[in-house]
Amino acid sequence: MQQPCRRGPGEQAGAAASARRLLLTDRVSRPERIPPRPRARIAAPAFLAALAVLLAPLASRAQTAITVTTDANGTNPVNLGLQDCLDNRSIVFKWNLNATPNTGDTVRIFITKDTASCTATSEPTTAPTPALTQPTTVQQQDQATVTAKQLLLDLPNGCANTDHKATSPYTVFFCVRRSAATLFGGGLTAGTLQVNFALVPPTAPSPPVATPGDSHLKLDWTSNDSGDQSYDVYVVPTTTPVDPARRAASNIVTTSVDVDHDSGGNSLVNDRDYDLYVRSTDAYGNKSNLSSPASQGTPVQIDDFYTHYRNSGGSAHGGGGCSSGGGAGLLAAAALAAALWRRKRGAIAASLIAVAPVTARAADWTGLDRAPRRWLVAFKLDRYDPQIDSEKSLTAQPYHDIFHGRAPLRYQVEVDYQALHPFGAVLFGVTAGFWQNHGKGLLHSTGAPSSDTATLDVVPFGVVAGYRLDWFADRYRWLPVVPYAEAGLTAALWASFNGTGNVSSSPSGGRGSGWSYGYTTVLGVAVDLGAIDESLAREAYVGTGIQRTSLFAEYGWTRLNDFGKSGALILSDRAWRFGVSVEF
């Protein structure tokens, strides 16, 4: 029997390689067939498209509700009063379907008593007389004109109805309904706009109570109707009949007013009698009858601060003791000082360096090589009590009589430039502030306090020069104290105001505003807050450039009397001041 031929290992490997080549060749020549997709998947897009076409009419049922507006200033709801009804006012209602109408759609408009009737599947049965003209074509935007009496529907007595005030109005709704034909029945969308009627005017307010002032009257009254929205105030001379058809002296929304003119536009006159009336208006424009007349209101002469000051022999006529110069005196002095400083700066610096102790430069306790400080900004406050009553020509104490010793806070800001550093710092700067005091004017006839406010404002300005001994505080953390001194020129703009908020004017002459000039000196001490925490002091300088933040206390003397000349309002004072300063 013949034995099969056996191949050696090399022949077997070659045969395997040949088989793999044949297999690869066969795959390339015969690519694998991809089975076709199921027919159901291929037909799905066509089915969905057909379904969308069929359901398109149903989309109208899910559209945004119809928007209804009016030309009545865009208000919602629309409020109509008695006069609107009597005039049979026309209202133009506008609507937007918020969707493009389809073929077969219909739009109907109605006046209904409730919104449920508008959205019900059956059409409302309530209709005005005459009936509303229905749209002949369906447009996305349209409008209709309706009169006030049509909107009243079947309200008993119509415009003469006495059951509905602003607090309980008669309400109807203008309704717009769109019916869209769909595959499965009618689609309904609707929109409404509320209309309120108030046909009964409000009850008249109580008679006003008058508090007399200087050429003005303060009036207060009580509302007798919760629907009141605003008030007309009538002020007429007693011999003149009131005419509600004329312009009111004032129209306000509160039950209190201060009037300084009558209903004819004329300024009120002291010691003249006036009749006072008030009537109210509700949110629907309905006006009440006039209130009963108040007991006569009579403005009276009241002495504010400046008037009392002049009546007591005060010599300040306004404009300060040097009224012809205004603020020029202080400005000229400041300009002269600046010019002298520029011209003599080198000589002054040399002199200061010559007299300064010769010492070796010591290290800053912060360990930083800080540049010389250049600016100081300080905020300070004190209680200011001007010595106005110290004027020798006064026969009374007008300041004390009006303000009774009150000493309100005065706020001041100072900005200084540190020009030199000879064993400390030499500074030149400017200051500005504000102060206001309130009191009560005095009845001219009796001197008793009145209800009128009397106000005095003082706005100080100044130029100063100073010296701060900060050499030790720079070098020794344990000695953070900086004594200092300042001196300079100062001026103050003052103004007195009467009970109506106007600048005072005295019957004896003069205007209640002007300037007073003088000088000031200061001694103080500041405490460096950076000494509390050395690391924070370093961070403040590296991060912001601030070298020292200090709390300070100083005592100041100010002479504001036009350097002793007559005709000035004396605003001198002396007081402790406290504040905070920053140097950088």
Secondary structure by P-SEA (a helix, b strand, c coil): ccccccccaaaaaaaaaaaaaaaaaaaaaccbbbbbccccccaaaaaaaaaaaaaccccccccccbbbbccccccccccccaaaaaacbbbbbbbbccccccccbbbbbbbccccccccccccccccccccccccccccccccccccccccccccccccccccccccbbbbbbbbbbbbbbccccbbbbbbbbbbbbbccccccccbbbbbbcccbbbbbbbbccccccbbbbbbbcccbbbbccccccccccccccccccccccccccccbbbbbbbbbbccccccccccccccbbbbbbbbcaaaaaaaaccccccccccccccaaaaaaaaaaaaaaaaaaaaaaaaaaaaacccccccccccccccccccbbbbbbccbbbbccccccccccccccccccccccbbbbbbbbbbcccccbbbbbbcccbbbbbbbbbccccccccccbbbbbbbbbbbcccccccccccccccccccccccccccbbbbbbbbccccccbbbcccccccbbbbbcccccccccccccccaaaaaaaaacccccccccccbbbbbbcccccccccccccbbbbbbbccccc
